[in-house]
Amino acid sequence: MILDFLMGLFSNDMAIDLGTATTLVYVRGEGIVLREPSIVAVQKGTDNVLAVGSEAKAMLGRTPGNIVAIRPMRDGVIADFEVTERMLRHFITKVHNRRAMVKPRIIICIPSGVTEVEKRAVRDSAEQAGARDVFLIEEPMAAAIGAGLPIDEPSGNMIVDIGGGTTEVAVISLGGIVYGRSLRVGGDELDESIINYIKRAYNVLIGERTAEEVKIKMGSAYPLKQEMEMEVKGRDLVTGLPKTLEITSEEIRGSLEEPLSAIVETIKMTLERTPPELAADIVDRGIIMAGGTSLLRGLDIRLREATGVPVNLSEDPTTCVVMGSGKVLDESLDVLKKVVVGEKEYF
């Protein structure tokens, strides 16, 4: 008990948005101190970690046979427990300037649709990485707090958080999720759709990084006022040689149709299941969008047309979740009890 107290004195509590694509860390009293890709480079056949975060991302698709760049998070949950633990340990140590004795209290964001087994995996990996206490908060709740929505009021607030691996849709009232859905479709599926389209249409294989670049530079969910063209480099599957293509934003928009339709349908289904009084509030207040993938061009317009409800982008979509968790961390223990998942295990 005394040891825990002493360790607490030397640690800064933190909130972690353990994302499929990016991990963000918020330290109490300091704000966001780390934003790194959720990627780890390891030596094949060993436990030797060569790089984590930005350094590992630079290796993606470019490693020799003895090095593997791993993304330990898939669809918002842990796909590789050991690598996730190592990644978390690296980030915690980096934030605390390599002080080995530090044992912080940590809040970690999780998708609302995860199973008890997946929750346990997140908790265990954080504890193994050196956390003193681990609390879990559902991503839509954290995003709503980060976006500044009045979650404690008896009125309906709808948040749509579209990240790298999941889309979280939730209606929140009186500090709780009234109805929510979690769809394991996000930015990664958009990248995959671009890769598959170029493979089918041109017999050319492109890498994950190239697909992400295409999505960011010219991806859209709604016709653009001025359509774009872009050069894409890949490997010709017939000749095996490098090849350069010219592709248009119309082609890319068409390739994204399937995952985007799934996201739109999930939002519509959530609205259909929302109690009438809360639905009336949402019509007045609108839908708030968060998450990096919500920045896709024209997505707000497409959602507005599909639902008939106003759609607004939060002030900083990419940091909403971690900022919301950070606000919870900065507040009193009572606030933490209200929004944390599985609080009985900790209080």
Secondary structure by P-SEA (a helix, b strand, c coil): caaaaaaaaacccccccccccbbbbbccccccccccccbbbbcccccccccccaaaaaacccccccbbbbccccccccccaaaaaaaaaaaaaaaaccccccccbbbbbbcccccaaaaaaaaaaaaaacccbbbbbbaaaaaaaaacccccccbbbbbbbbcccbbbbbccccccccccccccccaaaaaaaaaaaaaaaccccccaaaaaaaaaaccccccccccbbbbbbbbcccccbbbbbbbcaaaaaaaaaaaaaaaaaaaaaaaaaccaaaaaaaaaacbbbbcccccccaaaaaaaaaccbbbbbcccccaaaaaaaaaaaaccaaaaaaccccccccc
